[in-house]
Amino acid sequence: MTEVISSDKSKHSPTLHTIKMVEHTLENYPNSVVTIPELKRALPKQINHNTLMTILEYLESSNKIYVGLKGITWIHNSNEKLRNVVRQDLSYEARKCLTNTRSL
């Protein structure tokens, strides 16, 4: 029973403010790739390592960052025009694919 309680204490839950701070730092980082030590130095406030890892896992699972061998890259694009063009292209390709399969 005490093991379960102690493992919960080691899990760090980030606040929304902390997540936003990391997102903003990564999005505005001057280089395209940043390592974890560089990210820690670039953040305006010090963050617990486990909390930072939790945030990075969340950002990677939500497709906002890519974590590779050389470091972390911000990949999320908030440009609505670009999203619309990609959506239209994908729907065009889907319609084209349906048309091709019906003609077979």
Secondary structure by P-SEA (a helix, b strand, c coil): caaaaaaaaabbbbcaaaaaaaaaaaaacccccccaaaaaaaccccccaaaaaaaaaaaaaaccbbbcccbbbbcccccaaaaaaaaaaaaaaaaaaaaaaaac
